[in-house]
Structure formats: C-alpha cells, structure tokens
Amino acid sequence: MFAFTQVLEQVGETRVGYWCHKHWQPAALGPIYELYMLLLILVFPLVAMTFSYVSICRELWNVLSASHQMTSLR
C-alpha cells in the first residue's frame, strides 16, 4: 500500500525537541506528492489568475481604445 508514516526525530542537546517528518513507502512517492501539491496549490491557480487578469486587461484596453476613437471623431 502507498502511504507515509510520521517519524519523530529528537533534536537539540540542552533543550529537547522533536522534528516530525514523513517517511514514504515507497520512497519515490515523496517527490511525486510534493510536485502534485506544488502544481495544485501554486501553479494551477497562478495560471488561472494570470489568464483572468490578462483577459480583463485586454478587454479594458479594447473598450478604452474604442472610446478614444469615438471621442476623437468630434
């Protein structure tokens, strides 16, 4: 089965603390999961927002250009 376990690793000498990290089984799933999350959380929303803002700016540019041409004909 593909899963991960959380491993607690003791850190520090004077103050004891624990560092929790994932241990993937099989090991190749870790980078694949991280890449998936990068795409899902960062890249896909960035592409969607860029497309949306470019479309809005292009539409505003066209409307302002048409408005300028209409007023300059007077």
N, C-alpha and C positions, 0 to 999 in steps of 0.2 A: 504494500500500500504506500502511496505517496503522501508523506506527512512530514512534519517537523516536530521536534521536541525543544522545549526551552531549557537551556542549561544555565545554571547559576555558577559563576566563577568568582571565587573570593579574590578581592583586590585590596591593596593597602596593607601597611605594616603597623603603623601606630593607630590608625582608625580603620577598623574592619568594615568593608563594604562589599556589595555583591554586584557583579555585572551580569545582566541577563542577555543571552544571545540565542539565536536559533541554530539548531543543528538539523540540517536537512537530510532526509533519506529518500532517494539517492542524492548525492552531493550536487549534481548538476541542476537540480530544481531550484536551488537558491538564486543563482543569477537569472534564471528564466523568470522566476516570480518577481524579482526586483525590476527587471526590464518591463514586464507586464504592468506593474504598478506605476512605473515611470511614464509609460505610454498612457495609461488610463487616467492618471491624476494630473500630469503636466502637459504632455504633447497634444493629445486629442482636444482638450479644452483650449489650448493655445491656438491650434489650427482653426477651431470653430470661431473663437473670438476674433482672430485676425481676418478671417473671411467675412465675418459680420461687419466689422469696422471698415474694412476696405469697401464693401458694398454700400454702406451708409455714406462714406466719404465720396464715392463715385456718384451716387445719386444726388447728393448735395451739390457737387461740382456741376453736374448736368443742369440742375434746376437754377443755380446761380448764373450759369452761362446763358441759359435761355432767358432769364430775367434781364440780364445785362443787354442782350441783343434786342429785346423788346423795348427797353427804355432808351436805347441809343438811336432808335429809328425816328424819334420825335423831331 
